[in-house]
Structures are given as structure tokens and as C-alpha cells.
Amino acid sequence: MTTTAKQNEITKQHLQTTAMLDFKHPSIQSLVDKRDWAQLSQYDAIGAIYTYVRDEIQFGYNADDRLSASQVLKDGYGQCNTKGTLLMALFRAVGIPSRFHGFTIFNELQRGAIPNYLFSIAPKRIIHSWVEVELDNRWINLEGYIIDSDYLAQVQQSFGKQCQQFSGFGIATKSLSNPDIDWRGEDTYIQSEGIADDFGLYIQPDDFYKSYGSNLSGIKKFLFRYLLRHLMNANVNRIRAKGI
């Protein structure tokens, strides 16, 4: 296989549909058509999709990290892993290559978003990921989509004048007042200062979760799915609506 043919094959893999990246699902196709994202330039499409996932899919906790993109869209909320799945799927739906970068983060950055009375249940290191998107033959890191602007504004209002470097409420950044979260053709980050372990790149998120699973198991996973995450989401929604 020639170098060009090999590169084309790799690019094709970065555009594949999978069980998680189910961008051929009618709900995703309908969204893409409604927003006319496929008619935009690659740069503008990345920006429009990124901003949609950041702000219109609110920060919150889903039942599992391994949900399909269509289920995340149906939920209407998500965190780093689930919002990332939707972001990747939407990029691929308009022909933009995307890939997955897996990590863990220290749980302290979730304190505040996770109420103190539930914090002891959280694992010390939490599965984390960001999305990498290809533009003009280079890969760009996208992590700034995790926290929606309304929620971020409430945290900034409470802490933005007290400190620049900040960790808590689902945020870990060098500049709380002006984090790198807007699309300008460069990397974006909102939790990167809390990274513990780097698990490297994966073309498909499905493969990462086959290797590393999700954050909880057993009774903790059951309690999280049916009780704890609803308490966490109620807390996040209260912060978004009323502040800290």
C-alpha cells in the first residue's frame, strides 16, 4: 500500500460510523440538515458544531459514558465524555475527521458540581477525554465544550475576581475569567489543568471504553445511574439558574 493510500485509509477511519458515533441516526441527520452545517466551510462548520455542543447541550451527568451520540442528543446534556461523543459524531456527519484522546482527571476539579455529601463516592481519578479535529492537515485539541456558557458565567461571577487559576465545579483552568473555550482555529481547554493520566489517541471512542470501561462498577454504578447523578444534575441546574 502506498503512503497516500495508507493515509486515505486512516482518514476514512476517522469518518466512520460506530455504535457510539451513530451519526446516521435520523435525529442527528435532522439536526445537521436543520442547521445547514454541511453547507459551511470546514472552519465555520467546526465552530458552529462546537458552539452548539458547548452551549445547547448543557453540562450534566448522563447514565453512562458509553452512550451513543443520538442518546446524548436526546438527553440534551452531558459531560466531557458524552458531549465529546456527540461532537465527534456531528463532525463526522459533515465529513470532518475527528478522533478521541483519553485521560483521567483528579476528582477535586469536580468538587462543587458534585455536592460535598456525595463527593466521597467519586473515584480519585475520573475517566476524561477530549476531541481532536482535523483542519488544514493538523489536529486541534477541543476540550472547551464541556461546560456551557450559562453555567460557566455563574462560576465566574462567584470566583472570577478572586483568582485566575481555578479548580472546582467541573473546571480546571489557568484563567477562570478568560478561559480558552471559544473556537478560533486553535486548541480549547476547560479541564486540562486537572489531568492525571494520558491514555493516548483512539480513532473510535468505542475502542477506548472496551479497554478502560467507565468510572464506576457494581453497586456504585447502579446507585449513580438511578439516584446519585440526578442529585448531581439538580445541583448543577441550581447553580446554572441561581448561582453558587
N, C-alpha and C positions, 0 to 999 in steps of 0.2 A: 504494500500500500504506500503510495507517495505521501509526502508530507502534507500536501494540500488536501488530499483525500482523507487523511487521518484527521486533519483539523476540521474538515467539514463534518466528519462523523461525530467528533466531540461536540461541535456546535449543535448538531441535530439532537444529541442527548440533552443539551441544555434547553431544548424546546419541547421535550417530551411531556405527554400527559402521564400521570401516575394515579394510584389510588388516592393519594393525598392531593396532588396537583390536578384535580379533575376539572380543568378549565373548559372542557366541552360540555359541562353541565348546563342545562338551559338557563338557570338563574345567572350564571356567570356570563354566558354569551349575551343574555338580555341586557345586563349591566354594561358590558363593553359597547354594545350597539347604542344604547341609550345615551352614553357619554361621548360617543364618537371618538373614542381613544385610538382606534385603528386608523383614523384619518389624520392623526397628528404626526409631526416629525418624531423621531425616536427620542430626542431630548425632551420635547414637550410632553410626549406620552409618559415617559418615566416620571416627570414632575407631577403630572395630573393624577396618575395612578398612586404614586407615593403619597401625595397630599390627601387623596381620598381615604386610603387605608389609615393614615395617621389620625385624621380628624373625624371622619364619618364612621369609622369602626372604632368605637370608644375603647379606652383601656379598661380591661376587666379580665376575669378569670373563667376560662371555659372548663368543660368537664374533663378534657384530656388534651395533652399536647399533640396527639396524633390525629386530630380531626381533619377531615377533608376541607379543602378550600370552600366548597359550596356550603358546608355546615357552618364554618366560621362566618361566612356572609349571612347565612340565615340567623345566626346568633346575634350578629350586629355588634359584637365586642370581642376583645381578645387581648393577649399579652404577646411577649416577644416571639414565642414560637408559633402561636396560632395566627397572629396577624402576619407573620412572615410567610406562612404557608399561603395565605390569600394573596399577599403581594407577589410572590413568585408566580402563582397561577395566573394572575392578571397580566403580568409581564409576558409570560409565555403565550397567553391568549392573543396578544397583538404582535407576536413574533420577535420579542425581545429576550435574548438569552439571560437566564438567571441561574444562580447556584446558592448553596446553603453552606454556612460556616458555623460549626458547632462549638460551644463553650460550656463552662459553668460560671456562675457568678456567686459571690458571697451573699448570704441571705440578708445581711444587715441593710442592704440597699432597699429591701422590701419593707423594712420596719416603717410603720405609719400607714402604708397601703394595707399591709396585713396588721390587724389590730393586735395590741400587745398581749391580750388574753389568748390569742391563737398562735403567737409567734413561736412558742416552744415546740410546736408540732412541725414547723417548717424544717426541712433538711438544711444542714450547714452550708452546703453548696447546691445550687439550683441549676438545672439544665437551662441553657440560654442559647440563643442563636441570633444571627443577623443574616440579611440577604445581600448577595453581591450581584450586581447587574452589569452587563457589558455595554459600553458606549465607546464608539470610535476605537475599537481594538484594545480597550483597557477595562479592567474590572474595578468597580466602585463599591465601597462598603456602605450599606444602608442599615442603620440601626435607629435613627431618629424618629422612626414611625411608631414606636411603641406607645408613647404617651400622647394622648390627644391634647390639643391646644387649650381646651377649656379646663381640663384637669391641671395641666401644667401651670396655667395662669393663677390658679388658686394657691399652688405651692409657691410660686414666685412671689405672690402677694404677701405670703406669711414669712418667707425666708430670704427673698431675693436681695434685700437691703442689708441683711446681717452677714452674709458670706457669699463668696464666689464659688469656691469648690464645695460641693454638696453631695451628700449621700443619704438617701431615705425616700420614702413614699414612691418607690419604683424608679428612682432617678439616681444616677451616679455620674456627675459631670464636673468638669473643671470650672464651668461658668454657668451657674443657675440662671442669672439674669439674661444671658445671651448664649444659650447652648447651640451647637451646630446641628440644627434639626431641619432647616429649610433646604429645598433642592436647588442647588446652584451648579450642578455638574460635578460635585466633589463629594467626599465621604460625609456622612451624617452620623452623629452619635448622641445617645442619651443615657446609656447604662454602661458604657465601655470602661469607665473608671472602676467598676466593681468586678471585672473579670478575674476569675481564679485559674481555670484550666482552659487550654486551647486544644480542641479535638480535630481541628483541621477542616478541610473542604470536602463537601459531598455534592455530587451533581443532583441527587434526589434526596429530599428530606426523609423519605421512606426508609432509605438505607441507613441513615444515621440512627433513627429510632429503633431499627432492628438490632443495632449494635448496643445502644445505650439505654433503651427503654425510656421511661418517664420518671418524674421526680419521686413519686410515691408508690407504695405497693401494699398489698394486704388490707388490713382494717383501716389504715390511714388513707389509702386510696379511696375506699368506699365512703368514709366519712367526708373526705374532701369533695367527692363528686356530688353527694346528696345533701350535704349540710354546710360544710365549712366554707366552700367557695361562695355560697350565697350570702353568708355573713360578710365575707371579704368584699364581694361586689356591692353590698349595701353600704359598706364603709366607704368604698371608692366613689360611689354615686353621691353619698352625702358630702364628701369633700368637694366633688365637682360642682354641686349645687349650692353649698353653703359655706365652703371654705374649711380651714383647719381650726 
